[in-house]
Amino acid sequence: MALRTFTDLADVEWQVWDVRPQYRGMANTDLEGGWLVFQSPTEKRRLRPIPPDWESCPPERLYLLSRVAPSADSIAA
């Protein structure tokens, strides 16, 4: 699991990490490939599938990815 940090345009710090489930028999096959978690002090988002270059992309790209990631509260696991 890689972990990155970036600051968005509102000066809010976000942490980003990848989740790659070990169990392959998940009921929701969309999650089998894993997802990125974006977490700020007040919000959590989840993006799937994991973009292949996320570990090396610039912070501006991480910000854009975080904006398209739905809130983790709105996702049925």
PALOTOR-307819 format. One record per atom (N, C-alpha, C, O): residue in one letter; residue number from 0; atom name; x, y, z. Coordinates in nm, 3 decimals, always signed. Example, Ala and Ser with C-alpha at 12.3 -4.5 7.8 and 13.67 -1.06 7.14 Angstrom:
BEGIN
res->A	n->0	atom->N	east->+1.319	north->-0.569	up->+0.780
res->A	n->0	atom->CA	east->+1.230	north->-0.450	up->+0.780
res->A	n->0	atom->C	east->+1.320	north->-0.330	up->+0.780
res->A	n->0	atom->O	east->+1.424	north->-0.332	up->+0.846
res->S	n->1	atom->N	east->+1.285	north->-0.225	up->+0.708
res->S	n->1	atom->CA	east->+1.367	north->-0.106	up->+0.714
res->S	n->1	atom->C	east->+1.290	north->+0.003	up->+0.787
res->S	n->1	atom->O	east->+1.341	north->+0.114	up->+0.804
//
This chain:
BEGIN
res->M	n->0	atom->N	east->+0.084	north->-0.118	up->+0.000
res->M	n->0	atom->CA	east->+0.000	north->+0.000	up->+0.000
res->M	n->0	atom->C	east->+0.088	north->+0.124	up->+0.000
res->M	n->0	atom->O	east->+0.171	north->+0.143	up->+0.090
res->A	n->1	atom->N	east->+0.071	north->+0.206	up->-0.100
res->A	n->1	atom->CA	east->+0.141	north->+0.333	up->-0.106
res->A	n->1	atom->C	east->+0.055	north->+0.440	up->-0.039
res->A	n->1	atom->O	east->-0.067	north->+0.428	up->-0.034
res->L	n->2	atom->N	east->+0.119	north->+0.544	up->+0.011
res->L	n->2	atom->CA	east->+0.049	north->+0.654	up->+0.075
res->L	n->2	atom->C	east->+0.108	north->+0.785	up->+0.025
res->L	n->2	atom->O	east->+0.229	north->+0.803	up->+0.023
res->R	n->3	atom->N	east->+0.019	north->+0.875	up->-0.017
res->R	n->3	atom->CA	east->+0.061	north->+1.008	up->-0.062
res->R	n->3	atom->C	east->-0.023	north->+1.114	up->+0.007
res->R	n->3	atom->O	east->-0.132	north->+1.087	up->+0.056
res->T	n->4	atom->N	east->+0.031	north->+1.234	up->+0.010
res->T	n->4	atom->CA	east->-0.039	north->+1.348	up->+0.069
res->T	n->4	atom->C	east->-0.034	north->+1.463	up->-0.030
res->T	n->4	atom->O	east->+0.068	north->+1.484	up->-0.096
res->F	n->5	atom->N	east->-0.144	north->+1.537	up->-0.041
res->F	n->5	atom->CA	east->-0.145	north->+1.658	up->-0.123
res->F	n->5	atom->C	east->-0.240	north->+1.759	up->-0.058
res->F	n->5	atom->O	east->-0.323	north->+1.724	up->+0.025
res->T	n->6	atom->N	east->-0.225	north->+1.884	up->-0.098
res->T	n->6	atom->CA	east->-0.310	north->+1.992	up->-0.049
res->T	n->6	atom->C	east->-0.393	north->+2.043	up->-0.165
res->T	n->6	atom->O	east->-0.340	north->+2.072	up->-0.272
res->D	n->7	atom->N	east->-0.525	north->+2.055	up->-0.143
res->D	n->7	atom->CA	east->-0.613	north->+2.100	up->-0.251
res->D	n->7	atom->C	east->-0.615	north->+2.252	up->-0.262
res->D	n->7	atom->O	east->-0.542	north->+2.321	up->-0.190
res->L	n->8	atom->N	east->-0.697	north->+2.304	up->-0.350
res->L	n->8	atom->CA	east->-0.703	north->+2.447	up->-0.376
res->L	n->8	atom->C	east->-0.756	north->+2.528	up->-0.258
res->L	n->8	atom->O	east->-0.732	north->+2.648	up->-0.250
res->A	n->9	atom->N	east->-0.828	north->+2.463	up->-0.168
res->A	n->9	atom->CA	east->-0.879	north->+2.529	up->-0.048
res->A	n->9	atom->C	east->-0.784	north->+2.514	up->+0.070
res->A	n->9	atom->O	east->-0.820	north->+2.544	up->+0.184
res->D	n->10	atom->N	east->-0.662	north->+2.467	up->+0.043
res->D	n->10	atom->CA	east->-0.558	north->+2.447	up->+0.145
res->D	n->10	atom->C	east->-0.594	north->+2.337	up->+0.245
res->D	n->10	atom->O	east->-0.553	north->+2.341	up->+0.361
res->V	n->11	atom->N	east->-0.672	north->+2.238	up->+0.199
res->V	n->11	atom->CA	east->-0.708	north->+2.122	up->+0.280
res->V	n->11	atom->C	east->-0.613	north->+2.009	up->+0.245
res->V	n->11	atom->O	east->-0.592	north->+1.978	up->+0.128
res->E	n->12	atom->N	east->-0.555	north->+1.947	up->+0.347
res->E	n->12	atom->CA	east->-0.462	north->+1.836	up->+0.324
res->E	n->12	atom->C	east->-0.539	north->+1.705	up->+0.311
res->E	n->12	atom->O	east->-0.629	north->+1.676	up->+0.390
res->W	n->13	atom->N	east->-0.503	north->+1.629	up->+0.209
res->W	n->13	atom->CA	east->-0.562	north->+1.498	up->+0.181
res->W	n->13	atom->C	east->-0.454	north->+1.391	up->+0.186
res->W	n->13	atom->O	east->-0.339	north->+1.414	up->+0.148
res->Q	n->14	atom->N	east->-0.492	north->+1.275	up->+0.234
res->Q	n->14	atom->CA	east->-0.408	north->+1.156	up->+0.223
res->Q	n->14	atom->C	east->-0.474	north->+1.064	up->+0.122
res->Q	n->14	atom->O	east->-0.596	north->+1.054	up->+0.116
res->V	n->15	atom->N	east->-0.392	north->+0.996	up->+0.043
res->V	n->15	atom->CA	east->-0.440	north->+0.904	up->-0.060
res->V	n->15	atom->C	east->-0.365	north->+0.772	up->-0.045
res->V	n->15	atom->O	east->-0.243	north->+0.771	up->-0.030
res->W	n->16	atom->N	east->-0.438	north->+0.662	up->-0.049
res->W	n->16	atom->CA	east->-0.375	north->+0.531	up->-0.047
res->W	n->16	atom->C	east->-0.459	north->+0.433	up->-0.126
res->W	n->16	atom->O	east->-0.577	north->+0.455	up->-0.151
res->D	n->17	atom->N	east->-0.393	north->+0.325	up->-0.166
res->D	n->17	atom->CA	east->-0.462	north->+0.222	up->-0.243
res->D	n->17	atom->C	east->-0.502	north->+0.106	up->-0.152
res->D	n->17	atom->O	east->-0.431	north->+0.071	up->-0.058
res->V	n->18	atom->N	east->-0.615	north->+0.048	up->-0.184
res->V	n->18	atom->CA	east->-0.665	north->-0.070	up->-0.114
res->V	n->18	atom->C	east->-0.678	north->-0.179	up->-0.219
res->V	n->18	atom->O	east->-0.747	north->-0.163	up->-0.320
res->R	n->19	atom->N	east->-0.611	north->-0.290	up->-0.195
res->R	n->19	atom->CA	east->-0.613	north->-0.404	up->-0.287
res->R	n->19	atom->C	east->-0.653	north->-0.528	up->-0.207
res->R	n->19	atom->O	east->-0.570	north->-0.589	up->-0.141
res->P	n->20	atom->N	east->-0.781	north->-0.564	up->-0.215
res->P	n->20	atom->CA	east->-0.830	north->-0.677	up->-0.135
res->P	n->20	atom->C	east->-0.757	north->-0.808	up->-0.168
res->P	n->20	atom->O	east->-0.727	north->-0.835	up->-0.284
res->Q	n->21	atom->N	east->-0.730	north->-0.885	up->-0.067
res->Q	n->21	atom->CA	east->-0.667	north->-1.016	up->-0.085
res->Q	n->21	atom->C	east->-0.771	north->-1.121	up->-0.118
res->Q	n->21	atom->O	east->-0.741	north->-1.219	up->-0.186
res->Y	n->22	atom->N	east->-0.892	north->-1.102	up->-0.069
res->Y	n->22	atom->CA	east->-1.000	north->-1.198	up->-0.090
res->Y	n->22	atom->C	east->-1.062	north->-1.173	up->-0.227
res->Y	n->22	atom->O	east->-1.111	north->-1.063	up->-0.252
res->R	n->23	atom->N	east->-1.061	north->-1.271	up->-0.314
res->R	n->23	atom->CA	east->-1.109	north->-1.255	up->-0.451
res->R	n->23	atom->C	east->-1.254	north->-1.297	up->-0.471
res->R	n->23	atom->O	east->-1.307	north->-1.286	up->-0.581
res->G	n->24	atom->N	east->-1.319	north->-1.346	up->-0.368
res->G	n->24	atom->CA	east->-1.457	north->-1.390	up->-0.383
res->G	n->24	atom->C	east->-1.557	north->-1.286	up->-0.337
res->G	n->24	atom->O	east->-1.665	north->-1.321	up->-0.289
res->M	n->25	atom->N	east->-1.524	north->-1.159	up->-0.351
res->M	n->25	atom->CA	east->-1.612	north->-1.052	up->-0.305
res->M	n->25	atom->C	east->-1.743	north->-1.052	up->-0.383
res->M	n->25	atom->O	east->-1.745	north->-1.083	up->-0.502
res->A	n->26	atom->N	east->-1.851	north->-1.018	up->-0.316
res->A	n->26	atom->CA	east->-1.982	north->-1.013	up->-0.382
res->A	n->26	atom->C	east->-1.984	north->-0.903	up->-0.488
res->A	n->26	atom->O	east->-2.046	north->-0.920	up->-0.593
res->N	n->27	atom->N	east->-1.918	north->-0.792	up->-0.463
res->N	n->27	atom->CA	east->-1.914	north->-0.680	up->-0.558
res->N	n->27	atom->C	east->-1.784	north->-0.691	up->-0.637
res->N	n->27	atom->O	east->-1.678	north->-0.650	up->-0.590
res->T	n->28	atom->N	east->-1.792	north->-0.747	up->-0.757
res->T	n->28	atom->CA	east->-1.671	north->-0.770	up->-0.837
res->T	n->28	atom->C	east->-1.605	north->-0.640	up->-0.882
res->T	n->28	atom->O	east->-1.488	north->-0.641	up->-0.920
res->D	n->29	atom->N	east->-1.678	north->-0.528	up->-0.878
res->D	n->29	atom->CA	east->-1.617	north->-0.399	up->-0.910
res->D	n->29	atom->C	east->-1.505	north->-0.364	up->-0.813
res->D	n->29	atom->O	east->-1.415	north->-0.288	up->-0.847
res->L	n->30	atom->N	east->-1.511	north->-0.418	up->-0.694
res->L	n->30	atom->CA	east->-1.412	north->-0.386	up->-0.591
res->L	n->30	atom->C	east->-1.291	north->-0.479	up->-0.594
res->L	n->30	atom->O	east->-1.189	north->-0.450	up->-0.530
res->E	n->31	atom->N	east->-1.299	north->-0.590	up->-0.666
res->E	n->31	atom->CA	east->-1.189	north->-0.687	up->-0.666
res->E	n->31	atom->C	east->-1.057	north->-0.628	up->-0.712
res->E	n->31	atom->O	east->-0.951	north->-0.670	up->-0.665
res->G	n->32	atom->N	east->-1.061	north->-0.531	up->-0.804
res->G	n->32	atom->CA	east->-0.938	north->-0.469	up->-0.854
res->G	n->32	atom->C	east->-0.882	north->-0.363	up->-0.762
res->G	n->32	atom->O	east->-0.774	north->-0.310	up->-0.787
res->G	n->33	atom->N	east->-0.953	north->-0.333	up->-0.655
res->G	n->33	atom->CA	east->-0.908	north->-0.236	up->-0.558
res->G	n->33	atom->C	east->-0.962	north->-0.096	up->-0.586
res->G	n->33	atom->O	east->-1.036	north->-0.074	up->-0.682
res->W	n->34	atom->N	east->-0.923	north->-0.002	up->-0.500
res->W	n->34	atom->CA	east->-0.968	north->+0.136	up->-0.513
res->W	n->34	atom->C	east->-0.870	north->+0.228	up->-0.443
res->W	n->34	atom->O	east->-0.787	north->+0.184	up->-0.363
res->L	n->35	atom->N	east->-0.879	north->+0.355	up->-0.473
res->L	n->35	atom->CA	east->-0.803	north->+0.459	up->-0.402
res->L	n->35	atom->C	east->-0.893	north->+0.520	up->-0.297
res->L	n->35	atom->O	east->-1.012	north->+0.542	up->-0.321
res->V	n->36	atom->N	east->-0.837	north->+0.548	up->-0.182
res->V	n->36	atom->CA	east->-0.908	north->+0.621	up->-0.077
res->V	n->36	atom->C	east->-0.846	north->+0.760	up->-0.069
res->V	n->36	atom->O	east->-0.724	north->+0.774	up->-0.060
res->F	n->37	atom->N	east->-0.931	north->+0.861	up->-0.073
res->F	n->37	atom->CA	east->-0.891	north->+1.000	up->-0.053
res->F	n->37	atom->C	east->-0.953	north->+1.042	up->+0.079
res->F	n->37	atom->O	east->-1.075	north->+1.036	up->+0.095
res->Q	n->38	atom->N	east->-0.872	north->+1.086	up->+0.175
res->Q	n->38	atom->CA	east->-0.926	north->+1.123	up->+0.305
res->Q	n->38	atom->C	east->-0.871	north->+1.257	up->+0.350
res->Q	n->38	atom->O	east->-0.750	north->+1.279	up->+0.351
res->S	n->39	atom->N	east->-0.964	north->+1.346	up->+0.387
res->S	n->39	atom->CA	east->-0.929	north->+1.475	up->+0.446
res->S	n->39	atom->C	east->-0.980	north->+1.471	up->+0.590
res->S	n->39	atom->O	east->-1.042	north->+1.373	up->+0.630
res->P	n->40	atom->N	east->-0.958	north->+1.576	up->+0.667
res->P	n->40	atom->CA	east->-1.012	north->+1.576	up->+0.804
res->P	n->40	atom->C	east->-1.164	north->+1.567	up->+0.811
res->P	n->40	atom->O	east->-1.220	north->+1.528	up->+0.913
res->T	n->41	atom->N	east->-1.233	north->+1.604	up->+0.702
res->T	n->41	atom->CA	east->-1.379	north->+1.607	up->+0.707
res->T	n->41	atom->C	east->-1.448	north->+1.520	up->+0.602
res->T	n->41	atom->O	east->-1.571	north->+1.512	up->+0.600
res->E	n->42	atom->N	east->-1.372	north->+1.456	up->+0.518
res->E	n->42	atom->CA	east->-1.434	north->+1.384	up->+0.406
res->E	n->42	atom->C	east->-1.352	north->+1.261	up->+0.367
res->E	n->42	atom->O	east->-1.230	north->+1.258	up->+0.383
res->K	n->43	atom->N	east->-1.422	north->+1.163	up->+0.314
res->K	n->43	atom->CA	east->-1.356	north->+1.042	up->+0.263
res->K	n->43	atom->C	east->-1.420	north->+1.007	up->+0.129
res->K	n->43	atom->O	east->-1.542	north->+1.006	up->+0.116
res->R	n->44	atom->N	east->-1.335	north->+0.978	up->+0.030
res->R	n->44	atom->CA	east->-1.382	north->+0.943	up->-0.103
res->R	n->44	atom->C	east->-1.315	north->+0.815	up->-0.149
res->R	n->44	atom->O	east->-1.208	north->+0.778	up->-0.099
res->R	n->45	atom->N	east->-1.379	north->+0.748	up->-0.245
res->R	n->45	atom->CA	east->-1.322	north->+0.623	up->-0.296
res->R	n->45	atom->C	east->-1.333	north->+0.623	up->-0.449
res->R	n->45	atom->O	east->-1.439	north->+0.652	up->-0.505
res->L	n->46	atom->N	east->-1.222	north->+0.590	up->-0.515
res->L	n->46	atom->CA	east->-1.217	north->+0.589	up->-0.660
res->L	n->46	atom->C	east->-1.176	north->+0.451	up->-0.709
res->L	n->46	atom->O	east->-1.077	north->+0.394	up->-0.662
res->R	n->47	atom->N	east->-1.252	north->+0.400	up->-0.803
res->R	n->47	atom->CA	east->-1.217	north->+0.274	up->-0.867
res->R	n->47	atom->C	east->-1.246	north->+0.284	up->-1.016
res->R	n->47	atom->O	east->-1.339	north->+0.354	up->-1.055
res->P	n->48	atom->N	east->-1.170	north->+0.218	up->-1.096
res->P	n->48	atom->CA	east->-1.051	north->+0.139	up->-1.063
res->P	n->48	atom->C	east->-0.932	north->+0.230	up->-1.029
res->P	n->48	atom->O	east->-0.938	north->+0.351	up->-1.048
res->I	n->49	atom->N	east->-0.827	north->+0.169	up->-0.978
res->I	n->49	atom->CA	east->-0.707	north->+0.243	up->-0.941
res->I	n->49	atom->C	east->-0.636	north->+0.288	up->-1.069
res->I	n->49	atom->O	east->-0.601	north->+0.204	up->-1.152
res->P	n->50	atom->N	east->-0.613	north->+0.419	up->-1.086
res->P	n->50	atom->CA	east->-0.538	north->+0.465	up->-1.202
res->P	n->50	atom->C	east->-0.395	north->+0.410	up->-1.197
res->P	n->50	atom->O	east->-0.334	north->+0.414	up->-1.090
res->P	n->51	atom->N	east->-0.341	north->+0.361	up->-1.307
res->P	n->51	atom->CA	east->-0.210	north->+0.295	up->-1.304
res->P	n->51	atom->C	east->-0.095	north->+0.387	up->-1.262
res->P	n->51	atom->O	east->+0.005	north->+0.338	up->-1.209
res->D	n->52	atom->N	east->-0.107	north->+0.516	up->-1.284
res->D	n->52	atom->CA	east->+0.005	north->+0.607	up->-1.256
res->D	n->52	atom->C	east->-0.013	north->+0.689	up->-1.129
res->D	n->52	atom->O	east->+0.060	north->+0.787	up->-1.109
res->W	n->53	atom->N	east->-0.107	north->+0.654	up->-1.044
res->W	n->53	atom->CA	east->-0.141	north->+0.741	up->-0.933
res->W	n->53	atom->C	east->-0.024	north->+0.764	up->-0.837
res->W	n->53	atom->O	east->-0.014	north->+0.871	up->-0.777
res->E	n->54	atom->N	east->+0.064	north->+0.666	up->-0.821
res->E	n->54	atom->CA	east->+0.174	north->+0.678	up->-0.725
res->E	n->54	atom->C	east->+0.278	north->+0.781	up->-0.769
res->E	n->54	atom->O	east->+0.350	north->+0.835	up->-0.685
res->S	n->55	atom->N	east->+0.286	north->+0.811	up->-0.898
res->S	n->55	atom->CA	east->+0.387	north->+0.904	up->-0.948
res->S	n->55	atom->C	east->+0.328	north->+1.031	up->-1.011
res->S	n->55	atom->O	east->+0.403	north->+1.118	up->-1.055
res->C	n->56	atom->N	east->+0.197	north->+1.041	up->-1.017
res->C	n->56	atom->CA	east->+0.138	north->+1.158	up->-1.082
res->C	n->56	atom->C	east->+0.155	north->+1.282	up->-0.994
res->C	n->56	atom->O	east->+0.170	north->+1.271	up->-0.872
res->P	n->57	atom->N	east->+0.154	north->+1.401	up->-1.055
res->P	n->57	atom->CA	east->+0.172	north->+1.524	up->-0.977
res->P	n->57	atom->C	east->+0.051	north->+1.551	up->-0.886
res->P	n->57	atom->O	east->-0.058	north->+1.499	up->-0.910
res->P	n->58	atom->N	east->+0.071	north->+1.631	up->-0.783
res->P	n->58	atom->CA	east->-0.039	north->+1.662	up->-0.690
res->P	n->58	atom->C	east->-0.162	north->+1.720	up->-0.759
res->P	n->58	atom->O	east->-0.274	north->+1.697	up->-0.715
res->E	n->59	atom->N	east->-0.142	north->+1.795	up->-0.866
res->E	n->59	atom->CA	east->-0.255	north->+1.852	up->-0.939
res->E	n->59	atom->C	east->-0.346	north->+1.742	up->-0.995
res->E	n->59	atom->O	east->-0.468	north->+1.755	up->-0.995
res->R	n->60	atom->N	east->-0.285	north->+1.635	up->-1.041
res->R	n->60	atom->CA	east->-0.361	north->+1.522	up->-1.095
res->R	n->60	atom->C	east->-0.433	north->+1.449	up->-0.981
res->R	n->60	atom->O	east->-0.548	north->+1.409	up->-0.997
res->L	n->61	atom->N	east->-0.368	north->+1.433	up->-0.866
res->L	n->61	atom->CA	east->-0.434	north->+1.372	up->-0.750
res->L	n->61	atom->C	east->-0.556	north->+1.454	up->-0.712
res->L	n->61	atom->O	east->-0.661	north->+1.399	up->-0.679
res->Y	n->62	atom->N	east->-0.542	north->+1.586	up->-0.715
res->Y	n->62	atom->CA	east->-0.657	north->+1.672	up->-0.684
res->Y	n->62	atom->C	east->-0.772	north->+1.644	up->-0.781
res->Y	n->62	atom->O	east->-0.886	north->+1.630	up->-0.738
res->L	n->63	atom->N	east->-0.743	north->+1.637	up->-0.910
res->L	n->63	atom->CA	east->-0.848	north->+1.611	up->-1.009
res->L	n->63	atom->C	east->-0.913	north->+1.474	up->-0.987
res->L	n->63	atom->O	east->-1.034	north->+1.460	up->-0.998
res->L	n->64	atom->N	east->-0.831	north->+1.375	up->-0.956
res->L	n->64	atom->CA	east->-0.886	north->+1.242	up->-0.927
res->L	n->64	atom->C	east->-0.977	north->+1.246	up->-0.805
res->L	n->64	atom->O	east->-1.081	north->+1.181	up->-0.802
res->S	n->65	atom->N	east->-0.937	north->+1.323	up->-0.704
res->S	n->65	atom->CA	east->-1.020	north->+1.331	up->-0.583
res->S	n->65	atom->C	east->-1.154	north->+1.396	up->-0.611
res->S	n->65	atom->O	east->-1.254	north->+1.363	up->-0.547
res->R	n->66	atom->N	east->-1.159	north->+1.486	up->-0.707
res->R	n->66	atom->CA	east->-1.284	north->+1.555	up->-0.740
res->R	n->66	atom->C	east->-1.383	north->+1.464	up->-0.812
res->R	n->66	atom->O	east->-1.504	north->+1.484	up->-0.801
res->V	n->67	atom->N	east->-1.335	north->+1.364	up->-0.884
res->V	n->67	atom->CA	east->-1.426	north->+1.271	up->-0.953
res->V	n->67	atom->C	east->-1.460	north->+1.149	up->-0.867
res->V	n->67	atom->O	east->-1.551	north->+1.073	up->-0.901
res->A	n->68	atom->N	east->-1.389	north->+1.131	up->-0.757
res->A	n->68	atom->CA	east->-1.416	north->+1.017	up->-0.668
res->A	n->68	atom->C	east->-1.541	north->+1.045	up->-0.585
res->A	n->68	atom->O	east->-1.551	north->+1.150	up->-0.522
res->P	n->69	atom->N	east->-1.637	north->+0.952	up->-0.585
res->P	n->69	atom->CA	east->-1.757	north->+0.973	up->-0.504
res->P	n->69	atom->C	east->-1.727	north->+0.962	up->-0.354
res->P	n->69	atom->O	east->-1.631	north->+0.897	up->-0.313
res->S	n->70	atom->N	east->-1.810	north->+1.027	up->-0.276
res->S	n->70	atom->CA	east->-1.798	north->+1.018	up->-0.131
res->S	n->70	atom->C	east->-1.814	north->+0.873	up->-0.088
res->S	n->70	atom->O	east->-1.899	north->+0.801	up->-0.140
res->A	n->71	atom->N	east->-1.731	north->+0.831	up->+0.005
res->A	n->71	atom->CA	east->-1.738	north->+0.692	up->+0.054
res->A	n->71	atom->C	east->-1.873	north->+0.665	up->+0.120
res->A	n->71	atom->O	east->-1.917	north->+0.550	up->+0.123
res->D	n->72	atom->N	east->-1.939	north->+0.768	up->+0.173
res->D	n->72	atom->CA	east->-2.069	north->+0.750	up->+0.235
res->D	n->72	atom->C	east->-2.178	north->+0.718	up->+0.134
res->D	n->72	atom->O	east->-2.279	north->+0.657	up->+0.168
res->S	n->73	atom->N	east->-2.156	north->+0.759	up->+0.008
res->S	n->73	atom->CA	east->-2.259	north->+0.738	up->-0.094
res->S	n->73	atom->C	east->-2.242	north->+0.607	up->-0.170
res->S	n->73	atom->O	east->-2.321	north->+0.578	up->-0.260
res->I	n->74	atom->N	east->-2.139	north->+0.529	up->-0.136
res->I	n->74	atom->CA	east->-2.109	north->+0.405	up->-0.208
res->I	n->74	atom->C	east->-2.158	north->+0.286	up->-0.124
res->I	n->74	atom->O	east->-2.124	north->+0.274	up->-0.006
res->A	n->75	atom->N	east->-2.235	north->+0.202	up->-0.184
res->A	n->75	atom->CA	east->-2.276	north->+0.078	up->-0.117
res->A	n->75	atom->C	east->-2.166	north->-0.025	up->-0.136
res->A	n->75	atom->O	east->-2.136	north->-0.064	up->-0.249
res->A	n->76	atom->N	east->-2.107	north->-0.069	up->-0.027
res->A	n->76	atom->CA	east->-1.997	north->-0.165	up->-0.036
res->A	n->76	atom->C	east->-2.046	north->-0.305	up->-0.057
res->A	n->76	atom->O	east->-1.966	north->-0.398	up->-0.067
//
